[in-house]
Amino acid sequence: MGAHAEVMDLVAQMKATEQAFVLATVVRTVSVTAAKAGAKAIIRPDGTVVAGWIGGGCAKGAVLKAAREALADGEPRMVSVQPENLLAELGVKPGETKEGVRFASNMCPSKGTMDIFVEPVLPHPSLVILGASPVALSLAAQARQLGYHVTLAAPAADLATVPDADLVVDGFEPHHLNNARRFVVVSTQGKGDEAALKQALAIDAPYHAFVGSKRKMAALRDKLVATGIDSAAIDRVKAPAGLDLGGITPEEIAMSILAEITVERRRGQRLAGPMQGAK
């Protein structure tokens, strides 16, 4: 098996296990370079190159810097490593970006040019739903269609049907959550509200929501505070969950919650390029 095939096999494995990484591909070379067009490498978030090769130190520093940035914002990048005299002819300095290309200086004796495409591969955003209510089940099904990795946690006895979810957990303690950005929704409708909220607040996420009225959430807040949970964390829970779309049915309420999650997920991205929408 060739090196290219091995890299692509590992790419498939890492995608399947919801791991974040960068796939760096040499797309063009000029003059003498260690790696040639088509060479690929997989880079983990800690900067480790776990498979493949795109050349030595001449390009590695610039590619690793671009990889860190790409994983942070989800945007692909093009990096062009060139000798300083060619950068001067282009009117750019090392570290500058022009027309979507980040330029870096090749200080190696070869003085070759390499263009490397740096593509972040991120896990699917994670939606964690606690509860077995009709809203919870509809939310899971709709979220799967939008590309979320869905974990539904609820007592098995409360589930009348098999949920449309990637992972179903018996009880309110979800395990094996991936490292993607998480969104947490409690939709218990009176069956274990306090226990579910307590577990939900233990999950690190930018968005926590409760399917229930403000009055009900206020009553639960007092109970949770009495157990020692930080009141500020409780106050960040959105209740009632979802945008006010006037929804009545479970499907409509689930849609309003996904709309609100979409606003949170895409915050700061709407002015980015169209490639962002693929993440």
C-alpha positions, 0 to 999 in steps of 0.5 A: 500500500502506498503512502497516499493510500495509507494517509487516506485510509487514516483520514477515513478512520479519523472522520469515523471516530469524530476526531479533529485534524488537518489534511495538508496537501502540496498542490504545486512545486517549483524548482527543487523541493523535498516534497512534490505535488500530491504529497499529503500529511495529517496534522493533529491539533497538537501539531503532531504529523501522524501520517504522510510527509510534505517536506522538512523544516522549510515548510513545516513551521508555516504549515503548522501555524496555518493548521492551528488557525484552520482548526480554530476557525474552520476555514481552509488556507493556502500557504505558499513557501517561497524564497525571499527574492520571489516574495519581494517580486510579488510585493509581499512579506513573509506572514502576509496574506494576499488574495487568499494566500498566506506567504512564508519564506523558504530559508532552505538552500534549495530555494524552491517554492511549495504551495500547500492547501491546509484543510481542517476536518472537524467533528460534526457539531454535537447535540446532547438531548436529555429527555424522552419527550416528543420534542426531544425525539423530534429534535434528535431526528431533525438535528441528524438531518442537519449533520449534528452528532446526536446523543440522546440520554434518557431512562430506557423505560421512558422511551416508547420508540427507538430514537433517531440518534447516533448514541442513545444512553440509558439515564441522564449521564451521557458518556463518550462525547466527542470534542466538537462544539456542543449544544445541550437541550433538556426536554424531560417534560416533568420526568426527571427535570431536576436530575437532567438539568443537573447533568446537563450543567456538568457538560461543557457547552456554549449553549444550554436550554430547557424546554419549559416555561420561565416559571418552571425554570425559576422553581428548578433553579432554587432546587439546583442552587440548594444542591450547590450548583453555581447560580450563574451557570443555571442563569445561563440556561435558555428557558424556554428553549428556542426562538419565539416562532409561535410553534405549538407541535413538538416538531415546530418547537424542535425546529425553533430550538434548532433555529436558535442553535443555528444562530449560536453555531454560526455566530461570527461566521456569517461574514466568512466565506461560503466554505464555512457553511460546509463545517 
